[in-house]
Amino acid sequence: MNTFKILVVEDNDGDVLMITEALEDSEFVTKQWVVKDGKAALDFLSKKNSYKSVETPDLVLLDLNLPKYNGLEVLKIIKNDDVLKTIPVVIFTTSSSKTDVIESYQNHVNCYITKPQDAAGFMEAVTKIEEFWINHVISPSFPRP
């Protein structure tokens, strides 16, 4: 069985904890990495600096409110790069701003999800994201059996 690889780009330690717990508690086999700012995300995806030997993720779970480069800046760079643009990106953020949603889709985000405010809903959302991308989506890097 293939291991589904997820890059979590999130600077809030509480959200990181809930995301990683939800991924680890699920029925799916995943490998995840966490980076806490936009520059680290781009370095990771481009395999630069301390990320030279990392694997390419099958999915990027991206917050919008990040230091160094915000999520929209990261998304624009990913989706304008010939190598990176096929990696699915899910925006997972507290923002429900119509402007953020429109700009994300204009920049080819694959999905935009507002984080639920309660812990149970948050964990369920992460589990459903994982389940959808593993069980229902065929992608270049993670084809379904």
Phi and psi in radians as a Rosetta constraint file:
Dihedral C 1 N 2 CA 2 C 2 CIRCULARHARMONIC -1.280 0.35
Dihedral N 2 CA 2 C 2 N 3 CIRCULARHARMONIC 2.572 0.35
Dihedral C 2 N 3 CA 3 C 3 CIRCULARHARMONIC -1.647 0.35
Dihedral N 3 CA 3 C 3 N 4 CIRCULARHARMONIC 2.179 0.35
Dihedral C 3 N 4 CA 4 C 4 CIRCULARHARMONIC -1.414 0.35
Dihedral N 4 CA 4 C 4 N 5 CIRCULARHARMONIC 2.225 0.35
Dihedral C 4 N 5 CA 5 C 5 CIRCULARHARMONIC -1.884 0.35
Dihedral N 5 CA 5 C 5 N 6 CIRCULARHARMONIC 2.230 0.35
Dihedral C 5 N 6 CA 6 C 6 CIRCULARHARMONIC -2.178 0.35
Dihedral N 6 CA 6 C 6 N 7 CIRCULARHARMONIC 2.248 0.35
Dihedral C 6 N 7 CA 7 C 7 CIRCULARHARMONIC -1.712 0.35
Dihedral N 7 CA 7 C 7 N 8 CIRCULARHARMONIC 2.066 0.35
Dihedral C 7 N 8 CA 8 C 8 CIRCULARHARMONIC -1.721 0.35
Dihedral N 8 CA 8 C 8 N 9 CIRCULARHARMONIC 2.126 0.35
Dihedral C 8 N 9 CA 9 C 9 CIRCULARHARMONIC -1.966 0.35
Dihedral N 9 CA 9 C 9 N 10 CIRCULARHARMONIC 1.722 0.35
Dihedral C 9 N 10 CA 10 C 10 CIRCULARHARMONIC -2.680 0.35
Dihedral N 10 CA 10 C 10 N 11 CIRCULARHARMONIC 2.284 0.35
Dihedral C 10 N 11 CA 11 C 11 CIRCULARHARMONIC -1.763 0.35
Dihedral N 11 CA 11 C 11 N 12 CIRCULARHARMONIC -0.148 0.35
Dihedral C 11 N 12 CA 12 C 12 CIRCULARHARMONIC -1.538 0.35
Dihedral N 12 CA 12 C 12 N 13 CIRCULARHARMONIC 2.019 0.35
Dihedral C 12 N 13 CA 13 C 13 CIRCULARHARMONIC -1.034 0.35
Dihedral N 13 CA 13 C 13 N 14 CIRCULARHARMONIC -0.646 0.35
Dihedral C 13 N 14 CA 14 C 14 CIRCULARHARMONIC -1.133 0.35
Dihedral N 14 CA 14 C 14 N 15 CIRCULARHARMONIC -0.742 0.35
Dihedral C 14 N 15 CA 15 C 15 CIRCULARHARMONIC -1.176 0.35
Dihedral N 15 CA 15 C 15 N 16 CIRCULARHARMONIC -0.685 0.35
Dihedral C 15 N 16 CA 16 C 16 CIRCULARHARMONIC -1.035 0.35
Dihedral N 16 CA 16 C 16 N 17 CIRCULARHARMONIC -0.789 0.35
Dihedral C 16 N 17 CA 17 C 17 CIRCULARHARMONIC -1.051 0.35
Dihedral N 17 CA 17 C 17 N 18 CIRCULARHARMONIC -0.821 0.35
Dihedral C 17 N 18 CA 18 C 18 CIRCULARHARMONIC -1.164 0.35
Dihedral N 18 CA 18 C 18 N 19 CIRCULARHARMONIC -0.686 0.35
Dihedral C 18 N 19 CA 19 C 19 CIRCULARHARMONIC -1.115 0.35
Dihedral N 19 CA 19 C 19 N 20 CIRCULARHARMONIC -0.864 0.35
Dihedral C 19 N 20 CA 20 C 20 CIRCULARHARMONIC -1.162 0.35
Dihedral N 20 CA 20 C 20 N 21 CIRCULARHARMONIC -0.631 0.35
Dihedral C 20 N 21 CA 21 C 21 CIRCULARHARMONIC -1.125 0.35
Dihedral N 21 CA 21 C 21 N 22 CIRCULARHARMONIC -0.768 0.35
Dihedral C 21 N 22 CA 22 C 22 CIRCULARHARMONIC -1.086 0.35
Dihedral N 22 CA 22 C 22 N 23 CIRCULARHARMONIC -0.715 0.35
Dihedral C 22 N 23 CA 23 C 23 CIRCULARHARMONIC -1.184 0.35
Dihedral N 23 CA 23 C 23 N 24 CIRCULARHARMONIC -0.711 0.35
Dihedral C 23 N 24 CA 24 C 24 CIRCULARHARMONIC -1.264 0.35
Dihedral N 24 CA 24 C 24 N 25 CIRCULARHARMONIC -0.520 0.35
Dihedral C 24 N 25 CA 25 C 25 CIRCULARHARMONIC -1.479 0.35
Dihedral N 25 CA 25 C 25 N 26 CIRCULARHARMONIC -0.119 0.35
Dihedral C 25 N 26 CA 26 C 26 CIRCULARHARMONIC -1.369 0.35
Dihedral N 26 CA 26 C 26 N 27 CIRCULARHARMONIC 3.012 0.35
Dihedral C 26 N 27 CA 27 C 27 CIRCULARHARMONIC -1.411 0.35
Dihedral N 27 CA 27 C 27 N 28 CIRCULARHARMONIC -0.093 0.35
Dihedral C 27 N 28 CA 28 C 28 CIRCULARHARMONIC -1.663 0.35
Dihedral N 28 CA 28 C 28 N 29 CIRCULARHARMONIC 2.660 0.35
Dihedral C 28 N 29 CA 29 C 29 CIRCULARHARMONIC -1.595 0.35
Dihedral N 29 CA 29 C 29 N 30 CIRCULARHARMONIC 1.965 0.35
Dihedral C 29 N 30 CA 30 C 30 CIRCULARHARMONIC -2.281 0.35
Dihedral N 30 CA 30 C 30 N 31 CIRCULARHARMONIC 2.751 0.35
Dihedral C 30 N 31 CA 31 C 31 CIRCULARHARMONIC -2.158 0.35
Dihedral N 31 CA 31 C 31 N 32 CIRCULARHARMONIC 2.339 0.35
Dihedral C 31 N 32 CA 32 C 32 CIRCULARHARMONIC -2.343 0.35
Dihedral N 32 CA 32 C 32 N 33 CIRCULARHARMONIC 2.598 0.35
Dihedral C 32 N 33 CA 33 C 33 CIRCULARHARMONIC -2.147 0.35
Dihedral N 33 CA 33 C 33 N 34 CIRCULARHARMONIC 2.641 0.35
Dihedral C 33 N 34 CA 34 C 34 CIRCULARHARMONIC -2.174 0.35
Dihedral N 34 CA 34 C 34 N 35 CIRCULARHARMONIC 2.274 0.35
Dihedral C 34 N 35 CA 35 C 35 CIRCULARHARMONIC -2.181 0.35
Dihedral N 35 CA 35 C 35 N 36 CIRCULARHARMONIC 2.622 0.35
Dihedral C 35 N 36 CA 36 C 36 CIRCULARHARMONIC -1.926 0.35
Dihedral N 36 CA 36 C 36 N 37 CIRCULARHARMONIC 0.149 0.35
Dihedral C 36 N 37 CA 37 C 37 CIRCULARHARMONIC -2.694 0.35
Dihedral N 37 CA 37 C 37 N 38 CIRCULARHARMONIC 2.888 0.35
Dihedral C 37 N 38 CA 38 C 38 CIRCULARHARMONIC -1.124 0.35
Dihedral N 38 CA 38 C 38 N 39 CIRCULARHARMONIC -0.641 0.35
Dihedral C 38 N 39 CA 39 C 39 CIRCULARHARMONIC -1.127 0.35
Dihedral N 39 CA 39 C 39 N 40 CIRCULARHARMONIC -0.773 0.35
Dihedral C 39 N 40 CA 40 C 40 CIRCULARHARMONIC -1.090 0.35
Dihedral N 40 CA 40 C 40 N 41 CIRCULARHARMONIC -0.661 0.35
Dihedral C 40 N 41 CA 41 C 41 CIRCULARHARMONIC -1.066 0.35
Dihedral N 41 CA 41 C 41 N 42 CIRCULARHARMONIC -0.808 0.35
Dihedral C 41 N 42 CA 42 C 42 CIRCULARHARMONIC -1.181 0.35
Dihedral N 42 CA 42 C 42 N 43 CIRCULARHARMONIC -0.672 0.35
Dihedral C 42 N 43 CA 43 C 43 CIRCULARHARMONIC -1.080 0.35
Dihedral N 43 CA 43 C 43 N 44 CIRCULARHARMONIC -0.765 0.35
Dihedral C 43 N 44 CA 44 C 44 CIRCULARHARMONIC -1.044 0.35
Dihedral N 44 CA 44 C 44 N 45 CIRCULARHARMONIC -0.920 0.35
Dihedral C 44 N 45 CA 45 C 45 CIRCULARHARMONIC -1.136 0.35
Dihedral N 45 CA 45 C 45 N 46 CIRCULARHARMONIC -0.551 0.35
Dihedral C 45 N 46 CA 46 C 46 CIRCULARHARMONIC -1.585 0.35
Dihedral N 46 CA 46 C 46 N 47 CIRCULARHARMONIC -0.021 0.35
Dihedral C 46 N 47 CA 47 C 47 CIRCULARHARMONIC 1.012 0.35
Dihedral N 47 CA 47 C 47 N 48 CIRCULARHARMONIC 0.852 0.35
Dihedral C 47 N 48 CA 48 C 48 CIRCULARHARMONIC -1.893 0.35
Dihedral N 48 CA 48 C 48 N 49 CIRCULARHARMONIC 2.811 0.35
Dihedral C 48 N 49 CA 49 C 49 CIRCULARHARMONIC 0.958 0.35
Dihedral N 49 CA 49 C 49 N 50 CIRCULARHARMONIC -2.171 0.35
Dihedral C 49 N 50 CA 50 C 50 CIRCULARHARMONIC -1.362 0.35
Dihedral N 50 CA 50 C 50 N 51 CIRCULARHARMONIC 0.043 0.35
Dihedral C 50 N 51 CA 51 C 51 CIRCULARHARMONIC -1.884 0.35
Dihedral N 51 CA 51 C 51 N 52 CIRCULARHARMONIC 0.363 0.35
Dihedral C 51 N 52 CA 52 C 52 CIRCULARHARMONIC -1.025 0.35
Dihedral N 52 CA 52 C 52 N 53 CIRCULARHARMONIC -0.561 0.35
Dihedral C 52 N 53 CA 53 C 53 CIRCULARHARMONIC -1.902 0.35
Dihedral N 53 CA 53 C 53 N 54 CIRCULARHARMONIC 0.277 0.35
Dihedral C 53 N 54 CA 54 C 54 CIRCULARHARMONIC -1.326 0.35
Dihedral N 54 CA 54 C 54 N 55 CIRCULARHARMONIC 2.749 0.35
Dihedral C 54 N 55 CA 55 C 55 CIRCULARHARMONIC -1.419 0.35
Dihedral N 55 CA 55 C 55 N 56 CIRCULARHARMONIC 2.726 0.35
Dihedral C 55 N 56 CA 56 C 56 CIRCULARHARMONIC -1.372 0.35
Dihedral N 56 CA 56 C 56 N 57 CIRCULARHARMONIC 2.266 0.35
Dihedral C 56 N 57 CA 57 C 57 CIRCULARHARMONIC -1.268 0.35
Dihedral N 57 CA 57 C 57 N 58 CIRCULARHARMONIC 2.741 0.35
Dihedral C 57 N 58 CA 58 C 58 CIRCULARHARMONIC -1.522 0.35
Dihedral N 58 CA 58 C 58 N 59 CIRCULARHARMONIC -0.290 0.35
Dihedral C 58 N 59 CA 59 C 59 CIRCULARHARMONIC -2.707 0.35
Dihedral N 59 CA 59 C 59 N 60 CIRCULARHARMONIC 2.496 0.35
Dihedral C 59 N 60 CA 60 C 60 CIRCULARHARMONIC -1.987 0.35
Dihedral N 60 CA 60 C 60 N 61 CIRCULARHARMONIC 2.147 0.35
Dihedral C 60 N 61 CA 61 C 61 CIRCULARHARMONIC -1.764 0.35
Dihedral N 61 CA 61 C 61 N 62 CIRCULARHARMONIC 1.915 0.35
Dihedral C 61 N 62 CA 62 C 62 CIRCULARHARMONIC -2.103 0.35
Dihedral N 62 CA 62 C 62 N 63 CIRCULARHARMONIC 2.160 0.35
Dihedral C 62 N 63 CA 63 C 63 CIRCULARHARMONIC -1.417 0.35
Dihedral N 63 CA 63 C 63 N 64 CIRCULARHARMONIC 2.717 0.35
Dihedral C 63 N 64 CA 64 C 64 CIRCULARHARMONIC -1.511 0.35
Dihedral N 64 CA 64 C 64 N 65 CIRCULARHARMONIC -0.666 0.35
Dihedral C 64 N 65 CA 65 C 65 CIRCULARHARMONIC -1.584 0.35
Dihedral N 65 CA 65 C 65 N 66 CIRCULARHARMONIC 1.571 0.35
Dihedral C 65 N 66 CA 66 C 66 CIRCULARHARMONIC -2.245 0.35
Dihedral N 66 CA 66 C 66 N 67 CIRCULARHARMONIC 2.665 0.35
Dihedral C 66 N 67 CA 67 C 67 CIRCULARHARMONIC -1.339 0.35
Dihedral N 67 CA 67 C 67 N 68 CIRCULARHARMONIC 2.859 0.35
Dihedral C 67 N 68 CA 68 C 68 CIRCULARHARMONIC 1.257 0.35
Dihedral N 68 CA 68 C 68 N 69 CIRCULARHARMONIC -1.173 0.35
Dihedral C 68 N 69 CA 69 C 69 CIRCULARHARMONIC -2.233 0.35
Dihedral N 69 CA 69 C 69 N 70 CIRCULARHARMONIC 2.316 0.35
Dihedral C 69 N 70 CA 70 C 70 CIRCULARHARMONIC -1.349 0.35
Dihedral N 70 CA 70 C 70 N 71 CIRCULARHARMONIC 2.984 0.35
Dihedral C 70 N 71 CA 71 C 71 CIRCULARHARMONIC -1.033 0.35
Dihedral N 71 CA 71 C 71 N 72 CIRCULARHARMONIC -0.667 0.35
Dihedral C 71 N 72 CA 72 C 72 CIRCULARHARMONIC -1.148 0.35
Dihedral N 72 CA 72 C 72 N 73 CIRCULARHARMONIC -0.665 0.35
Dihedral C 72 N 73 CA 73 C 73 CIRCULARHARMONIC -1.125 0.35
Dihedral N 73 CA 73 C 73 N 74 CIRCULARHARMONIC -0.742 0.35
Dihedral C 73 N 74 CA 74 C 74 CIRCULARHARMONIC -1.089 0.35
Dihedral N 74 CA 74 C 74 N 75 CIRCULARHARMONIC -0.810 0.35
Dihedral C 74 N 75 CA 75 C 75 CIRCULARHARMONIC -1.000 0.35
Dihedral N 75 CA 75 C 75 N 76 CIRCULARHARMONIC -0.828 0.35
Dihedral C 75 N 76 CA 76 C 76 CIRCULARHARMONIC -1.016 0.35
Dihedral N 76 CA 76 C 76 N 77 CIRCULARHARMONIC -0.750 0.35
Dihedral C 76 N 77 CA 77 C 77 CIRCULARHARMONIC -1.167 0.35
Dihedral N 77 CA 77 C 77 N 78 CIRCULARHARMONIC -0.776 0.35
Dihedral C 77 N 78 CA 78 C 78 CIRCULARHARMONIC -1.035 0.35
Dihedral N 78 CA 78 C 78 N 79 CIRCULARHARMONIC -0.876 0.35
Dihedral C 78 N 79 CA 79 C 79 CIRCULARHARMONIC -1.347 0.35
Dihedral N 79 CA 79 C 79 N 80 CIRCULARHARMONIC -0.142 0.35
Dihedral C 79 N 80 CA 80 C 80 CIRCULARHARMONIC -1.818 0.35
Dihedral N 80 CA 80 C 80 N 81 CIRCULARHARMONIC 0.115 0.35
Dihedral C 80 N 81 CA 81 C 81 CIRCULARHARMONIC -1.816 0.35
Dihedral N 81 CA 81 C 81 N 82 CIRCULARHARMONIC 2.182 0.35
Dihedral C 81 N 82 CA 82 C 82 CIRCULARHARMONIC -1.052 0.35
Dihedral N 82 CA 82 C 82 N 83 CIRCULARHARMONIC -0.526 0.35
Dihedral C 82 N 83 CA 83 C 83 CIRCULARHARMONIC -1.446 0.35
Dihedral N 83 CA 83 C 83 N 84 CIRCULARHARMONIC -0.728 0.35
Dihedral C 83 N 84 CA 84 C 84 CIRCULARHARMONIC -1.499 0.35
Dihedral N 84 CA 84 C 84 N 85 CIRCULARHARMONIC -0.401 0.35
Dihedral C 84 N 85 CA 85 C 85 CIRCULARHARMONIC -1.110 0.35
Dihedral N 85 CA 85 C 85 N 86 CIRCULARHARMONIC -0.288 0.35
Dihedral C 85 N 86 CA 86 C 86 CIRCULARHARMONIC -1.481 0.35
Dihedral N 86 CA 86 C 86 N 87 CIRCULARHARMONIC -0.132 0.35
Dihedral C 86 N 87 CA 87 C 87 CIRCULARHARMONIC -1.331 0.35
Dihedral N 87 CA 87 C 87 N 88 CIRCULARHARMONIC 2.132 0.35
Dihedral C 87 N 88 CA 88 C 88 CIRCULARHARMONIC -1.107 0.35
Dihedral N 88 CA 88 C 88 N 89 CIRCULARHARMONIC 2.429 0.35
Dihedral C 88 N 89 CA 89 C 89 CIRCULARHARMONIC -2.149 0.35
Dihedral N 89 CA 89 C 89 N 90 CIRCULARHARMONIC 2.204 0.35
Dihedral C 89 N 90 CA 90 C 90 CIRCULARHARMONIC -1.946 0.35
Dihedral N 90 CA 90 C 90 N 91 CIRCULARHARMONIC 2.096 0.35
Dihedral C 90 N 91 CA 91 C 91 CIRCULARHARMONIC -1.371 0.35
Dihedral N 91 CA 91 C 91 N 92 CIRCULARHARMONIC 2.206 0.35
Dihedral C 91 N 92 CA 92 C 92 CIRCULARHARMONIC -2.273 0.35
Dihedral N 92 CA 92 C 92 N 93 CIRCULARHARMONIC 1.775 0.35
Dihedral C 92 N 93 CA 93 C 93 CIRCULARHARMONIC -2.544 0.35
Dihedral N 93 CA 93 C 93 N 94 CIRCULARHARMONIC 2.905 0.35
Dihedral C 93 N 94 CA 94 C 94 CIRCULARHARMONIC -1.416 0.35
Dihedral N 94 CA 94 C 94 N 95 CIRCULARHARMONIC -0.321 0.35
Dihedral C 94 N 95 CA 95 C 95 CIRCULARHARMONIC -1.300 0.35
Dihedral N 95 CA 95 C 95 N 96 CIRCULARHARMONIC 2.246 0.35
Dihedral C 95 N 96 CA 96 C 96 CIRCULARHARMONIC -1.986 0.35
Dihedral N 96 CA 96 C 96 N 97 CIRCULARHARMONIC 0.328 0.35
Dihedral C 96 N 97 CA 97 C 97 CIRCULARHARMONIC -1.048 0.35
Dihedral N 97 CA 97 C 97 N 98 CIRCULARHARMONIC 2.246 0.35
Dihedral C 97 N 98 CA 98 C 98 CIRCULARHARMONIC -1.015 0.35
Dihedral N 98 CA 98 C 98 N 99 CIRCULARHARMONIC -0.653 0.35
Dihedral C 98 N 99 CA 99 C 99 CIRCULARHARMONIC -1.077 0.35
Dihedral N 99 CA 99 C 99 N 100 CIRCULARHARMONIC -0.787 0.35
Dihedral C 99 N 100 CA 100 C 100 CIRCULARHARMONIC -1.099 0.35
Dihedral N 100 CA 100 C 100 N 101 CIRCULARHARMONIC -0.739 0.35
Dihedral C 100 N 101 CA 101 C 101 CIRCULARHARMONIC -1.097 0.35
Dihedral N 101 CA 101 C 101 N 102 CIRCULARHARMONIC -0.874 0.35
Dihedral C 101 N 102 CA 102 C 102 CIRCULARHARMONIC -1.071 0.35
Dihedral N 102 CA 102 C 102 N 103 CIRCULARHARMONIC -0.818 0.35
Dihedral C 102 N 103 CA 103 C 103 CIRCULARHARMONIC -1.114 0.35
Dihedral N 103 CA 103 C 103 N 104 CIRCULARHARMONIC -0.634 0.35
Dihedral C 103 N 104 CA 104 C 104 CIRCULARHARMONIC -1.091 0.35
Dihedral N 104 CA 104 C 104 N 105 CIRCULARHARMONIC -0.839 0.35
Dihedral C 104 N 105 CA 105 C 105 CIRCULARHARMONIC -1.213 0.35
Dihedral N 105 CA 105 C 105 N 106 CIRCULARHARMONIC -0.573 0.35
Dihedral C 105 N 106 CA 106 C 106 CIRCULARHARMONIC -1.107 0.35
Dihedral N 106 CA 106 C 106 N 107 CIRCULARHARMONIC -0.431 0.35
Dihedral C 106 N 107 CA 107 C 107 CIRCULARHARMONIC -1.785 0.35
Dihedral N 107 CA 107 C 107 N 108 CIRCULARHARMONIC 0.369 0.35
Dihedral C 107 N 108 CA 108 C 108 CIRCULARHARMONIC 1.246 0.35
Dihedral N 108 CA 108 C 108 N 109 CIRCULARHARMONIC 0.551 0.35
Dihedral C 108 N 109 CA 109 C 109 CIRCULARHARMONIC -1.087 0.35
Dihedral N 109 CA 109 C 109 N 110 CIRCULARHARMONIC 2.584 0.35
Dihedral C 109 N 110 CA 110 C 110 CIRCULARHARMONIC -1.470 0.35
Dihedral N 110 CA 110 C 110 N 111 CIRCULARHARMONIC -0.415 0.35
Dihedral C 110 N 111 CA 111 C 111 CIRCULARHARMONIC -2.915 0.35
Dihedral N 111 CA 111 C 111 N 112 CIRCULARHARMONIC 2.535 0.35
Dihedral C 111 N 112 CA 112 C 112 CIRCULARHARMONIC -2.215 0.35
Dihedral N 112 CA 112 C 112 N 113 CIRCULARHARMONIC 2.093 0.35
Dihedral C 112 N 113 CA 113 C 113 CIRCULARHARMONIC -2.250 0.35
Dihedral N 113 CA 113 C 113 N 114 CIRCULARHARMONIC 2.273 0.35
Dihedral C 113 N 114 CA 114 C 114 CIRCULARHARMONIC -1.504 0.35
Dihedral N 114 CA 114 C 114 N 115 CIRCULARHARMONIC 2.301 0.35
Dihedral C 114 N 115 CA 115 C 115 CIRCULARHARMONIC -1.123 0.35
Dihedral N 115 CA 115 C 115 N 116 CIRCULARHARMONIC 2.242 0.35
Dihedral C 115 N 116 CA 116 C 116 CIRCULARHARMONIC -1.110 0.35
Dihedral N 116 CA 116 C 116 N 117 CIRCULARHARMONIC 2.602 0.35
Dihedral C 116 N 117 CA 117 C 117 CIRCULARHARMONIC -1.377 0.35
Dihedral N 117 CA 117 C 117 N 118 CIRCULARHARMONIC -0.472 0.35
Dihedral C 117 N 118 CA 118 C 118 CIRCULARHARMONIC -1.656 0.35
Dihedral N 118 CA 118 C 118 N 119 CIRCULARHARMONIC 2.625 0.35
Dihedral C 118 N 119 CA 119 C 119 CIRCULARHARMONIC -1.047 0.35
Dihedral N 119 CA 119 C 119 N 120 CIRCULARHARMONIC -0.750 0.35
Dihedral C 119 N 120 CA 120 C 120 CIRCULARHARMONIC -1.111 0.35
Dihedral N 120 CA 120 C 120 N 121 CIRCULARHARMONIC -0.763 0.35
Dihedral C 120 N 121 CA 121 C 121 CIRCULARHARMONIC -1.146 0.35
Dihedral N 121 CA 121 C 121 N 122 CIRCULARHARMONIC -0.674 0.35
Dihedral C 121 N 122 CA 122 C 122 CIRCULARHARMONIC -1.060 0.35
Dihedral N 122 CA 122 C 122 N 123 CIRCULARHARMONIC -0.885 0.35
Dihedral C 122 N 123 CA 123 C 123 CIRCULARHARMONIC -1.093 0.35
Dihedral N 123 CA 123 C 123 N 124 CIRCULARHARMONIC -0.711 0.35
Dihedral C 123 N 124 CA 124 C 124 CIRCULARHARMONIC -1.109 0.35
Dihedral N 124 CA 124 C 124 N 125 CIRCULARHARMONIC -0.715 0.35
Dihedral C 124 N 125 CA 125 C 125 CIRCULARHARMONIC -1.064 0.35
Dihedral N 125 CA 125 C 125 N 126 CIRCULARHARMONIC -0.787 0.35
Dihedral C 125 N 126 CA 126 C 126 CIRCULARHARMONIC -1.086 0.35
Dihedral N 126 CA 126 C 126 N 127 CIRCULARHARMONIC -0.763 0.35
Dihedral C 126 N 127 CA 127 C 127 CIRCULARHARMONIC -1.091 0.35
Dihedral N 127 CA 127 C 127 N 128 CIRCULARHARMONIC -0.718 0.35
Dihedral C 127 N 128 CA 128 C 128 CIRCULARHARMONIC -1.220 0.35
Dihedral N 128 CA 128 C 128 N 129 CIRCULARHARMONIC -0.629 0.35
Dihedral C 128 N 129 CA 129 C 129 CIRCULARHARMONIC -1.048 0.35
Dihedral N 129 CA 129 C 129 N 130 CIRCULARHARMONIC -0.873 0.35
Dihedral C 129 N 130 CA 130 C 130 CIRCULARHARMONIC -1.036 0.35
Dihedral N 130 CA 130 C 130 N 131 CIRCULARHARMONIC -0.846 0.35
Dihedral C 130 N 131 CA 131 C 131 CIRCULARHARMONIC -1.059 0.35
Dihedral N 131 CA 131 C 131 N 132 CIRCULARHARMONIC -0.767 0.35
Dihedral C 131 N 132 CA 132 C 132 CIRCULARHARMONIC -1.065 0.35
Dihedral N 132 CA 132 C 132 N 133 CIRCULARHARMONIC -0.872 0.35
Dihedral C 132 N 133 CA 133 C 133 CIRCULARHARMONIC -1.241 0.35
Dihedral N 133 CA 133 C 133 N 134 CIRCULARHARMONIC -0.474 0.35
Dihedral C 133 N 134 CA 134 C 134 CIRCULARHARMONIC -1.490 0.35
Dihedral N 134 CA 134 C 134 N 135 CIRCULARHARMONIC -0.773 0.35
Dihedral C 134 N 135 CA 135 C 135 CIRCULARHARMONIC -1.590 0.35
Dihedral N 135 CA 135 C 135 N 136 CIRCULARHARMONIC -0.384 0.35
Dihedral C 135 N 136 CA 136 C 136 CIRCULARHARMONIC -2.115 0.35
Dihedral N 136 CA 136 C 136 N 137 CIRCULARHARMONIC -0.304 0.35
Dihedral C 136 N 137 CA 137 C 137 CIRCULARHARMONIC -1.836 0.35
Dihedral N 137 CA 137 C 137 N 138 CIRCULARHARMONIC 2.369 0.35
Dihedral C 137 N 138 CA 138 C 138 CIRCULARHARMONIC -1.766 0.35
Dihedral N 138 CA 138 C 138 N 139 CIRCULARHARMONIC 2.154 0.35
Dihedral C 138 N 139 CA 139 C 139 CIRCULARHARMONIC -2.220 0.35
Dihedral N 139 CA 139 C 139 N 140 CIRCULARHARMONIC 2.843 0.35
Dihedral C 139 N 140 CA 140 C 140 CIRCULARHARMONIC -1.014 0.35
Dihedral N 140 CA 140 C 140 N 141 CIRCULARHARMONIC -0.643 0.35
Dihedral C 140 N 141 CA 141 C 141 CIRCULARHARMONIC -1.632 0.35
Dihedral N 141 CA 141 C 141 N 142 CIRCULARHARMONIC -0.298 0.35
Dihedral C 141 N 142 CA 142 C 142 CIRCULARHARMONIC -2.412 0.35
Dihedral N 142 CA 142 C 142 N 143 CIRCULARHARMONIC 1.329 0.35
Dihedral C 142 N 143 CA 143 C 143 CIRCULARHARMONIC -1.247 0.35
Dihedral N 143 CA 143 C 143 N 144 CIRCULARHARMONIC 2.518 0.35
Dihedral C 143 N 144 CA 144 C 144 CIRCULARHARMONIC -1.345 0.35
Dihedral N 144 CA 144 C 144 N 145 CIRCULARHARMONIC 2.630 0.35
